[in-house]
Amino acid sequence: MELLGAVPALAALCAAVVEARRHRRHLESIPHRIHVNGTRGKSSVVRLVVAGLRACGLRVVGKTTGSAPRVLLPDGGEVDLRGGRRPSLREYQQVAALAARAGADALVVECMAVRPELQRFAEQRLMRSTIGVLTGAGMDHLGVMGDSLYEITEALAGTIPAGGVLVTLGPSVPPAWAARAAERGTRVCPVVPDLDLPLPAAYLEWPENVAISLEVCREVGVDRSTALVGMGSVRPDPGALRVWRSSYLWLVGAFGANDPVSTGRLVARVCRQFGLTEMPVAGILNTRADRGERTLQWCRALLSGEFCVDRLVITGPHARAAARFLERRGWGRGRIHVHVGSSPATVTRAAADGTSGALLVVGMGNVAGTGAALLAHWAEVGEVVIDG
């Protein structure tokens, strides 16, 4: 009887071994495997690298996991690999199988793991990259990746490849990344962005992302001018910055930036570009049930003045708790408005209520749920200024 009971477990073990070997063969059939990690800019870098490599005729499959997960096909099309299912690391195996069947020359994948041990597993077992990319370390996914910049930097080191190349921003490289690369026999390529670099005209991109992507293309063997031609027509990620004008309102869809520092950089850049630096700002902070630490991070940024708004509308599952947290600490009494389950039009009116002149309305925090609904509403009522 004991022997019979062991049969299902043995069968499952054999199936797992077979699946692992099949996945290894899929990976080995793809010459260039590029794993993109970091706390910001990952989806953009994946799309830029895919576009740059395709420009010289390579067959490339890409995968993003940002605001709207997508598989980027060799013919330029995009599909939703997840189909409404919950995220799973099995997606690495699925996209590798797809790339192998397509005869791909390169596979470019955004790291979808957050927990440090899962980031290591994703690289060492599921990706085995030839080129690793670290876009940078910032204060995001607090409490999961770590509680300090040091811990987050250490966590990100888990996706540095063995015997490959690490491309990251320079001129200095975090000691944890340099040590991990040396330990794994990987060459480090620090990139210093060129501020005069031609940027894609279709949307607002950062020189850092383009510089990193150009270096990845160079490592694969694609020259700078060819890669830039491909990047010039890249299709931006659904979470990329979008800006509209509607009457006296400037509507800034920065939900995909996630953290206060990245959002602040985007808003500052929009203000400089369009001369809006003196305009009052209303923030719409959209919260997510599974991003409690991010809600707390935003509250602390508002309290410290790291991110400044004149008026605040809070939406989503943590809205009431966030409002109480801020008001009990003396922030924004009379300037905070909570909207849970309200229509996008109502939320937008709440942000603009009482304003007689021009106003910058910034969507921030999280794109899921109300954030996505607001973006769709603004696209209907506003005139496009920046179309991400």
C-alpha distance (Angstrom), angle and dihedral (degrees) to the residues before:
residue distance angle dihedral
M1 . . .
E2 3.78 . .
L3 3.79 89.3 .
L4 3.81 91.4 51.8
G5 3.80 90.0 50.5
A6 3.80 90.6 54.8
V7 3.81 93.8 55.1
P8 3.86 97.1 82.2
A9 3.82 91.7 48.3
L10 3.80 91.2 48.5
A11 3.80 90.9 48.6
A12 3.79 91.0 50.6
L13 3.81 90.7 49.7
C14 3.79 92.0 50.7
A15 3.81 91.0 48.6
A16 3.81 90.5 50.9
V17 3.82 91.5 50.8
V18 3.80 91.7 49.3
E19 3.81 91.1 48.1
A20 3.81 91.9 49.0
R21 3.81 91.8 51.2
R22 3.81 91.5 47.7
H23 3.79 90.5 50.8
R24 3.81 90.8 49.0
R25 3.82 90.0 53.2
H26 3.81 90.5 49.6
L27 3.80 91.2 52.6
E28 3.80 93.9 46.0
S29 3.81 90.2 53.6
I30 3.83 90.3 61.3
P31 3.85 110.8 75.6
H32 3.81 97.7 -160.0
R33 3.81 119.7 41.6
I34 3.80 114.1 177.8
H35 3.82 120.6 -170.0
V36 3.83 114.7 -165.8
N37 3.81 119.3 -159.4
G38 3.82 137.9 158.6
T39 3.79 137.7 105.1
R40 3.80 96.9 -86.6
G41 3.79 140.5 20.8
K42 3.81 97.2 25.5
S43 3.81 97.6 127.5
S44 3.80 91.6 45.5
V45 3.81 92.5 50.8
V46 3.81 92.0 49.2
R47 3.80 91.0 53.4
L48 3.81 93.7 44.5
V49 3.82 92.9 49.2
V50 3.81 92.3 47.1
A51 3.82 90.6 50.5
G52 3.81 92.7 45.7
L53 3.81 94.2 50.0
R54 3.79 93.4 45.5
A55 3.81 89.9 54.2
C56 3.81 90.2 73.8
G57 3.80 93.9 47.5
L58 3.80 101.0 -95.4
R59 3.80 119.0 147.1
V60 3.80 104.8 -121.2
V61 3.79 134.6 -178.6
G62 3.81 119.0 -166.6
K63 3.78 135.6 -175.5
T64 3.81 129.3 -161.1
T65 3.79 126.3 -171.2
G66 3.80 100.9 -173.4
S67 3.79 127.4 107.8
A68 3.82 91.9 -29.0
P69 3.84 115.9 16.9
R70 3.80 111.9 -130.8
V71 3.79 139.6 175.6
L72 3.81 110.8 -142.5
L73 3.79 108.6 -145.6
P74 3.84 127.1 -148.3
D75 3.82 91.3 -110.6
G76 3.81 92.3 56.6
G77 3.78 95.4 -101.2
E78 3.80 125.0 125.8
V79 3.80 131.8 -142.4
D80 3.79 136.0 -176.6
L81 3.79 104.0 -117.7
R82 3.80 92.7 -174.7
G83 3.81 98.4 55.8
G84 3.80 94.4 -160.9
R85 3.81 94.4 -49.5
R86 3.78 122.9 130.0
P87 3.83 116.5 -89.4
S88 3.80 114.3 -88.6
L89 3.79 134.4 176.9
R90 3.80 86.3 -127.4
E91 3.80 84.6 82.2
Y92 3.83 87.0 79.7
Q93 3.79 89.3 61.1
Q94 3.79 93.1 44.7
V95 3.80 95.2 51.3
A96 3.82 91.9 43.6
A97 3.81 89.7 53.4
L98 3.80 90.0 48.7
A99 3.80 91.4 49.6
A100 3.80 92.5 47.5
R101 3.82 92.0 50.7
A102 3.81 89.5 49.2
G103 3.80 91.7 52.6
A104 3.80 90.5 -120.6
D105 3.78 120.4 -169.0
A106 3.79 91.0 -158.3
L107 3.80 139.1 20.8
V108 3.81 117.4 -159.8
V109 3.81 114.6 -169.6
E110 3.79 132.6 179.3
C111 3.81 110.5 -136.0
M112 3.80 107.8 -109.4
A113 3.80 97.8 -174.8
V114 3.80 120.2 97.9
R115 3.80 106.6 174.9
P116 3.84 110.4 82.9
E117 3.81 95.2 -123.1
L118 3.80 91.1 49.5
Q119 3.80 91.9 49.6
R120 3.80 89.0 55.9
F121 3.81 91.1 46.6
A122 3.81 91.9 48.6
E123 3.80 91.3 55.0
Q124 3.78 102.1 37.3
R125 3.81 99.1 40.8
L126 3.80 108.2 18.9
M127 3.82 107.6 32.2
R128 3.83 110.2 18.9
S129 3.78 88.1 -171.3
T130 3.78 126.2 -154.7
I131 3.82 90.4 -156.7
G132 3.79 123.3 32.3
V133 3.80 121.9 -163.9
L134 3.80 126.0 -159.6
T135 3.80 110.1 -175.2
G136 3.81 93.2 -170.1
A137 3.79 143.0 -71.0
G138 3.80 124.0 -95.9
M139 3.78 139.6 155.0
D140 3.80 101.5 -75.3
H141 3.82 134.1 124.2
L142 3.79 88.9 25.4
G143 3.79 114.9 -169.9
V144 3.82 91.3 24.8
M145 3.80 103.8 55.2
G146 3.79 91.2 25.2
D147 3.78 143.7 -68.1
S148 3.80 98.4 -102.4
L149 3.79 138.6 42.0
Y150 3.81 88.6 -109.3
E151 3.82 92.1 56.7
I152 3.80 93.0 44.9
T153 3.81 90.7 50.2
E154 3.81 89.8 50.3
A155 3.80 90.8 49.8
L156 3.81 93.2 51.9
A157 3.81 90.1 53.9
G158 3.80 87.2 72.1
T159 3.81 92.0 82.0
I160 3.80 96.3 54.2
P161 3.83 105.5 121.5
A162 3.78 128.8 -123.2
G163 3.78 116.4 -111.5
G164 3.77 92.8 -6.8
V165 3.78 140.9 93.0
L166 3.80 130.0 -72.8
V167 3.82 116.4 -154.4
T168 3.79 116.3 -166.8
L169 3.78 141.9 141.3
G170 3.79 118.4 -71.2
P171 2.87 174.6 171.4
S172 3.81 87.4 117.7
V173 3.81 122.7 31.6
P174 3.83 122.0 -153.6
P175 3.82 109.7 -100.0
A176 3.81 91.3 -124.1
W177 3.80 90.7 58.2
A178 3.81 94.6 44.6
A179 3.81 91.1 49.0
R180 3.80 93.3 47.1
A181 3.81 91.8 48.2
A182 3.81 91.5 50.4
E183 3.80 90.6 48.1
R184 3.82 91.2 52.1
G185 3.81 95.6 42.8
T186 3.79 93.4 -113.8
R187 3.80 126.0 148.9
V188 3.83 115.6 -127.7
C189 3.82 120.4 -138.9
P190 3.82 110.2 -170.1
V191 3.81 112.5 -163.7
V192 3.80 125.3 -151.6
P193 3.84 110.2 -157.4
D194 3.77 118.7 -121.7
L195 3.80 107.2 -134.8
D196 3.82 89.9 -155.7
L197 3.79 91.5 55.1
P198 3.83 114.4 131.7
L199 3.81 107.7 -108.9
P200 3.82 128.7 -156.4
A201 3.79 108.2 -85.3
A202 3.80 95.9 -148.9
Y203 3.82 95.8 74.9
L204 3.80 145.3 -6.2
E205 3.80 109.1 -70.6
W206 3.80 131.8 172.3
P207 3.83 122.1 -117.5
E208 3.83 88.5 -133.5
N209 3.80 92.4 61.2
V210 3.80 92.9 47.3
A211 3.82 92.5 47.0
I212 3.81 92.6 51.1
S213 3.80 91.2 46.7
L214 3.81 92.6 49.9
E215 3.80 90.5 52.6
V216 3.81 91.2 50.7
C217 3.81 89.6 51.0
R218 3.80 90.3 48.7
E219 3.81 90.7 52.5
V220 3.80 89.2 53.7
G221 3.81 90.7 49.1
V222 3.80 103.7 -99.7
D223 3.81 114.7 132.8
R224 3.79 121.3 -125.7
S225 3.81 98.5 -110.8
T226 3.81 93.5 49.7
A227 3.80 92.3 47.2
L228 3.82 91.7 49.1
V229 3.81 90.9 53.3
G230 3.79 89.5 55.6
M231 3.79 93.7 44.8
G232 3.79 90.9 51.2
S233 3.79 90.9 72.2
V234 3.81 98.7 36.8
R235 3.78 117.5 144.0
P236 3.83 106.7 -124.1
D237 3.78 123.2 -126.8
P238 3.83 116.1 -95.2
G239 3.81 87.7 -116.1
A240 3.81 94.0 55.7
L241 3.80 118.9 120.1
R242 3.81 116.4 -78.3
V243 3.79 127.6 -173.7
W244 3.81 129.7 -168.2
R245 3.81 136.7 175.8
S246 3.79 120.0 -138.2
S247 3.80 115.4 175.1
Y248 3.83 105.3 -59.1
L249 3.83 94.0 -13.3
W250 3.79 128.8 96.8
L251 3.82 105.9 -157.5
V252 3.81 114.0 -156.3
G253 3.81 116.0 -168.9
A254 3.80 101.5 -158.5
F255 3.81 97.1 144.9
G256 3.81 91.9 119.4
A257 3.82 93.1 61.4
N258 3.83 88.9 73.3
D259 3.82 102.1 -174.4
P260 3.84 127.7 68.6
V261 3.82 95.9 -118.5
S262 3.82 94.6 53.4
T263 3.79 91.8 43.2
G264 3.79 91.5 49.7
R265 3.80 91.1 52.1
L266 3.80 91.0 51.5
V267 3.80 93.7 48.0
A268 3.81 92.1 47.0
R269 3.79 90.5 51.0
V270 3.82 92.4 50.1
C271 3.80 90.8 48.1
R272 3.81 92.5 50.7
Q273 3.78 93.3 45.9
F274 3.81 95.2 50.8
G275 3.82 101.3 28.9
L276 3.80 95.9 -110.9
T277 3.79 99.8 132.8
E278 3.83 94.4 117.5
M279 3.80 95.3 46.3
P280 3.85 119.1 112.0
V281 3.80 115.1 -111.9
A282 3.80 130.2 -136.9
G283 3.80 115.7 -168.4
I284 3.79 126.3 -151.9
L285 3.79 107.1 -159.6
N286 3.80 110.7 -163.7
T287 3.82 113.5 -163.7
R288 3.81 130.8 -157.9
A289 3.81 127.3 -147.8
D290 3.83 91.6 -131.3
R291 3.80 95.2 45.3
G292 3.80 102.4 65.4
E293 3.80 93.5 140.3
R294 3.80 89.8 53.9
T295 3.82 90.8 52.9
L296 3.80 89.3 51.5
Q297 3.81 90.5 47.5
W298 3.81 90.3 54.5
C299 3.80 92.1 48.0
R300 3.79 90.8 52.0
A301 3.81 91.2 47.7
L302 3.81 90.0 54.0
L303 3.80 92.6 46.5
S304 3.81 93.2 49.3
G305 3.80 94.5 44.2
E306 3.81 91.1 -117.7
F307 3.80 85.5 128.5
C308 3.81 118.2 25.5
V309 3.80 130.2 -159.0
D310 3.79 131.1 164.7
R311 3.78 93.5 -145.6
L312 3.81 132.3 18.3
V313 3.80 133.2 -154.7
I314 3.81 115.0 -172.7
T315 3.79 122.2 -160.3
G316 3.79 136.9 173.6
P317 3.83 134.6 47.2
H318 3.83 96.9 -43.1
A319 3.81 95.8 44.4
R320 3.80 98.9 109.0
A321 3.81 94.3 40.5
A322 3.81 91.3 49.4
A323 3.81 91.7 49.2
R324 3.82 91.2 51.4
F325 3.82 90.9 47.2
L326 3.81 91.6 53.9
E327 3.80 97.8 41.2
R328 3.80 93.9 48.7
R329 3.79 87.4 57.3
G330 3.78 92.7 50.0
W331 3.79 99.2 -104.6
G332 3.77 122.4 140.4
R333 3.79 103.8 -14.6
G334 3.78 104.4 -175.3
R335 3.82 91.3 8.6
I336 3.83 98.5 78.0
H337 3.80 120.5 86.7
V338 3.79 122.9 -176.8
H339 3.80 120.6 -149.9
V340 3.79 119.2 176.4
G341 3.78 115.8 174.5
S342 3.81 94.0 -1.9
S343 3.79 121.6 142.1
P344 3.82 118.7 -98.9
A345 3.82 89.4 -112.1
T346 3.82 90.7 54.3
V347 3.80 92.6 47.9
T348 3.81 91.1 49.6
R349 3.81 92.0 48.9
A350 3.81 89.7 49.9
A351 3.81 90.0 55.0
A352 3.81 91.4 50.9
D353 3.83 97.6 38.5
G354 3.80 113.1 130.9
T355 3.79 94.1 10.8
S356 3.78 116.4 128.0
G357 3.81 99.3 175.7
A358 3.78 137.6 44.6
L359 3.80 114.8 -47.3
L360 3.80 135.7 -169.4
V361 3.82 110.4 -139.5
V362 3.81 112.2 -164.0
G363 3.81 122.0 -164.4
M364 3.81 109.1 -153.4
G365 3.79 146.1 159.9
N366 3.81 107.9 42.6
V367 3.79 134.9 3.5
A368 3.82 98.0 -152.2
G369 3.80 117.4 102.1
T370 3.79 113.8 -9.6
G371 3.80 91.9 16.2
A372 3.79 92.6 61.3
A373 3.82 91.0 44.4
L374 3.81 90.9 52.1
L375 3.81 92.0 50.5
A376 3.80 90.5 51.7
H377 3.83 91.0 48.0
W378 3.81 93.6 48.2
A379 3.80 90.0 49.8
E380 3.82 88.3 56.7
V381 3.81 98.7 46.0
G382 3.80 102.2 31.3
E383 3.76 138.2 72.0
V384 3.80 111.1 -119.7
V385 3.80 115.6 -109.8
I386 3.81 99.4 161.2
D387 3.79 116.9 13.3
G388 3.77 109.6 -163.0
